[in-house]
Amino acid sequence: MSTLTVWKFRTADGAENVEEALTSLQKEGLVRILDAAVVSWPADRAKPRTKQLLNLVGAGALSGTFWGMLFGLIFLMPLLGAAIGAAAGALGGKLADVGIDDDFIHEVKEKVTPGTSALFLLTMNEVPERIGAQLPGDGAELLHSNLDTEREAKLRDIFGDAPDS
């Protein structure tokens, strides 16, 4: 079963410092990272910076399109025009079918604000407590949404992402 987890950090650079810890967890076999992305939001910026952590992921990675649309729905929706907003609304309906619903989007939007950062992880067979214990810094807060195999397949279908075999 795949799991999409979002870890919120109290500082704008907290999520930027996780790659070493995640690499270690993977080497120990405690987590299999399918995809990962970081959102960093300095207090003095109007919008967050986003980055896909390509060096951590393997065959199961989603496209940058997924992360771009998810981050657009969460952080930029009020800035989008009506036509783009309508298309994003339709996409949002499809994402709700895979467990990324309005409640999930609202919670992330409410908690990841200027001066904070977040780590978005798509993992396989992980235990969130193991990840949380290894993350650097203090106070990473877990926001969590499970994806079962069927929901992950739907998500890949939405974005045209077929896992590499």
Secondary structure, 3 states (H helix, E strand, C coil): CEEEEEEEECCCCCHHHCHHHHHHHHHCCCCEEEEEEEEEECCCCCCCEEEECHHHCCCCCCCHHHHHHHHHHHHHHHHCCHHHHHHHHHHHHHHHCCCCCHHHHHHHHHHCCCCEEEEEEEEECCCHHHHHHHCCCCCCEEEEEEECHHHHHHHHHHHCCCCCC
